[in-house]
């Protein structure tokens, strides 16, 4: 049976269980089971490779001791073990990061894990299905790694789960253009399920030539994720990509630490990220930022953090909404800081529907390098393919949709921390804007393609969609204004 049909069978079995309600719970349930199965495969390899290897968790919790035997415990006995022993036992492990890092990773991963299933027989059926995948086999693990992306995408159609997923074409394009090098530290401060980091690991692995290189790779990626479920999914994703101890994937809020207290240990060479936008942070988080640039808007805070955390000559690629480009007030100050401290050399404008169906907000990728101020910004507008009116779940953006941009990018791409962008030329998709023009515009970076004339749209469906979008935008602005007035009246 193929891996994809195993996963489909698991989803079908879960739908029969009264305790699992909807995609988010299915994803949560599958996550901790997958984690333990993959963790066990790693344990078998480590035990084989190392003399006197000591397992980092009690042996009774290892997958091979309670789940591998298809005739093993089932029904109420299985439920009792999982609910009363396995999950509480892993949550309450004594596993210090310094002396037992793999145990620490398990404890963190299970900090908020939950067994939603109420039928122990169905749970046993799922476990037996998972046992059809051999994670000790590198080829099967690689196949599953590709499929894992699809699982994340398929199961995140419910509620706000889409915020965890960046389309694979976007992550691959960004990592390809940033071109991380072995020995560099690479961070995603809002890592979600780990798409950027997994792509980074794949890129770095091609550069590994010996055990020293593998050691460097194991230390190279860092991530922070605020929510428990995507954190668990990211840790599992890292293990699937061969990171033995993904202790650098932290469960917490990146923005909790005052910018002024960041030290050498926090600094990184490369940042690749799609920070959450459209949301606001809890009260007090803004106090971690300079007084003149305090805001509760998440994307604006992350942009400040990313600039601060980069080493001198460090580089970043960050997905940001149009609102960041044209916004005023605090946003203007943040953009001025970005352009003063970094060379924002390229701004790639993405088509409207890249993140459909999760959001219709128009997005951009900002590529910048720290240490020298911006003199000119190259803009590149990625068009929709000729045969596509809009991207959607069944027709997502593909990596080849960036081909023309990659060809235009310039010779050399990047060598170490220096990026070569020679021989760029303006064309119907690309144009250059000087810093003087940006300053004249009061740091409004929302500059339309000068090569494209405004086209009049007469399609009734498109006009109606535009009207509805405008109404939604107006309502959003009303809500924001209400919130600002409410804060002002209550003295917040």
Secondary structure as the mmCIF struct_conf table of DSSP 4:
data_model
#
loop_
_struct_conf.conf_type_id
_struct_conf.id
_struct_conf.beg_label_comp_id
_struct_conf.beg_label_asym_id
_struct_conf.beg_label_seq_id
_struct_conf.end_label_comp_id
_struct_conf.end_label_asym_id
_struct_conf.end_label_seq_id
HELX_RH_AL_P HELX_RH_AL_P1 UNK A 3 UNK A 15
TURN_TY1_P TURN_TY1_P1 UNK A 16 UNK A 16
TURN_TY1_P TURN_TY1_P2 UNK A 18 UNK A 19
BEND BEND1 UNK A 22 UNK A 22
HELX_RH_AL_P HELX_RH_AL_P2 UNK A 23 UNK A 49
BEND BEND2 UNK A 50 UNK A 50
TURN_TY1_P TURN_TY1_P3 UNK A 51 UNK A 52
BEND BEND3 UNK A 56 UNK A 57
HELX_RH_3T_P HELX_RH_3T_P1 UNK A 59 UNK A 61
BEND BEND4 UNK A 62 UNK A 62
HELX_RH_AL_P HELX_RH_AL_P3 UNK A 63 UNK A 66
TURN_TY1_P TURN_TY1_P4 UNK A 67 UNK A 67
BEND BEND5 UNK A 68 UNK A 68
TURN_TY1_P TURN_TY1_P5 UNK A 70 UNK A 71
BEND BEND6 UNK A 72 UNK A 73
HELX_RH_AL_P HELX_RH_AL_P4 UNK A 75 UNK A 81
HELX_RH_PI_P HELX_RH_PI_P1 UNK A 82 UNK A 86
HELX_RH_AL_P HELX_RH_AL_P5 UNK A 87 UNK A 91
TURN_TY1_P TURN_TY1_P6 UNK A 92 UNK A 92
TURN_TY1_P TURN_TY1_P7 UNK A 97 UNK A 99
HELX_RH_AL_P HELX_RH_AL_P6 UNK A 101 UNK A 109
TURN_TY1_P TURN_TY1_P8 UNK A 110 UNK A 112
HELX_RH_AL_P HELX_RH_AL_P7 UNK A 120 UNK A 130
TURN_TY1_P TURN_TY1_P9 UNK A 131 UNK A 132
BEND BEND7 UNK A 133 UNK A 133
TURN_TY1_P TURN_TY1_P10 UNK A 135 UNK A 136
BEND BEND8 UNK A 137 UNK A 137
HELX_RH_AL_P HELX_RH_AL_P8 UNK A 138 UNK A 155
TURN_TY1_P TURN_TY1_P11 UNK A 156 UNK A 156
BEND BEND9 UNK A 158 UNK A 158
TURN_TY1_P TURN_TY1_P12 UNK A 159 UNK A 160
HELX_RH_3T_P HELX_RH_3T_P2 UNK A 161 UNK A 164
HELX_RH_AL_P HELX_RH_AL_P9 UNK A 168 UNK A 178
TURN_TY1_P TURN_TY1_P13 UNK A 182 UNK A 183
STRN STRN1 UNK A 186 UNK A 188
TURN_TY1_P TURN_TY1_P14 UNK A 189 UNK A 190
TURN_TY1_P TURN_TY1_P15 UNK A 192 UNK A 193
HELX_RH_AL_P HELX_RH_AL_P10 UNK A 195 UNK A 205
TURN_TY1_P TURN_TY1_P16 UNK A 206 UNK A 207
BEND BEND10 UNK A 210 UNK A 210
HELX_RH_AL_P HELX_RH_AL_P11 UNK A 211 UNK A 220
STRN STRN2 UNK A 221 UNK A 225
BEND BEND11 UNK A 226 UNK A 227
HELX_RH_AL_P HELX_RH_AL_P12 UNK A 228 UNK A 240
TURN_TY1_P TURN_TY1_P17 UNK A 241 UNK A 242
BEND BEND12 UNK A 244 UNK A 244
TURN_TY1_P TURN_TY1_P18 UNK A 247 UNK A 248
STRN STRN3 UNK A 249 UNK A 251
BEND BEND13 UNK A 252 UNK A 252
HELX_RH_3T_P HELX_RH_3T_P3 UNK A 254 UNK A 256
BEND BEND14 UNK A 257 UNK A 257
HELX_RH_3T_P HELX_RH_3T_P4 UNK A 259 UNK A 261
HELX_RH_3T_P HELX_RH_3T_P5 UNK A 264 UNK A 266
STRN STRN4 UNK A 268 UNK A 273
BEND BEND15 UNK A 278 UNK A 278
STRN STRN5 UNK A 280 UNK A 280
HELX_LH_PP_P HELX_LH_PP_P1 UNK A 281 UNK A 282
TURN_TY1_P TURN_TY1_P19 UNK A 283 UNK A 284
HELX_RH_3T_P HELX_RH_3T_P6 UNK A 285 UNK A 288
BEND BEND16 UNK A 289 UNK A 289
HELX_RH_3T_P HELX_RH_3T_P7 UNK A 291 UNK A 293
STRN STRN6 UNK A 297 UNK A 297
HELX_RH_AL_P HELX_RH_AL_P13 UNK A 298 UNK A 309
STRN STRN7 UNK A 310 UNK A 321
HELX_RH_AL_P HELX_RH_AL_P14 UNK A 322 UNK A 326
TURN_TY1_P TURN_TY1_P20 UNK A 329 UNK A 329
HELX_RH_AL_P HELX_RH_AL_P15 UNK A 330 UNK A 341
STRN STRN8 UNK A 342 UNK A 349
HELX_LH_PP_P HELX_LH_PP_P2 UNK A 350 UNK A 351
TURN_TY1_P TURN_TY1_P21 UNK A 352 UNK A 358
STRN STRN9 UNK A 363 UNK A 370
TURN_TY1_P TURN_TY1_P22 UNK A 371 UNK A 371
BEND BEND17 UNK A 372 UNK A 372
BEND BEND18 UNK A 375 UNK A 375
STRN STRN10 UNK A 376 UNK A 381
HELX_LH_PP_P HELX_LH_PP_P3 UNK A 382 UNK A 385
TURN_TY1_P TURN_TY1_P23 UNK A 386 UNK A 387
BEND BEND19 UNK A 389 UNK A 390
BEND BEND20 UNK A 393 UNK A 395
HELX_RH_3T_P HELX_RH_3T_P8 UNK A 399 UNK A 402
HELX_RH_AL_P HELX_RH_AL_P16 UNK A 403 UNK A 409
STRN STRN11 UNK A 411 UNK A 411
TURN_TY1_P TURN_TY1_P24 UNK A 412 UNK A 412
STRN STRN12 UNK A 414 UNK A 415
TURN_TY1_P TURN_TY1_P25 UNK A 416 UNK A 417
STRN STRN13 UNK A 418 UNK A 419
STRN STRN14 UNK A 422 UNK A 422
TURN_TY1_P TURN_TY1_P26 UNK A 423 UNK A 423
BEND BEND21 UNK A 428 UNK A 429
STRN STRN15 UNK A 430 UNK A 434
HELX_RH_AL_P HELX_RH_AL_P17 UNK A 435 UNK A 440
TURN_TY1_P TURN_TY1_P27 UNK A 441 UNK A 443
TURN_TY1_P TURN_TY1_P28 UNK A 450 UNK A 451
BEND BEND22 UNK A 452 UNK A 452
HELX_LH_PP_P HELX_LH_PP_P4 UNK A 453 UNK A 457
HELX_RH_AL_P HELX_RH_AL_P18 UNK A 460 UNK A 490
TURN_TY1_P TURN_TY1_P29 UNK A 491 UNK A 491
#
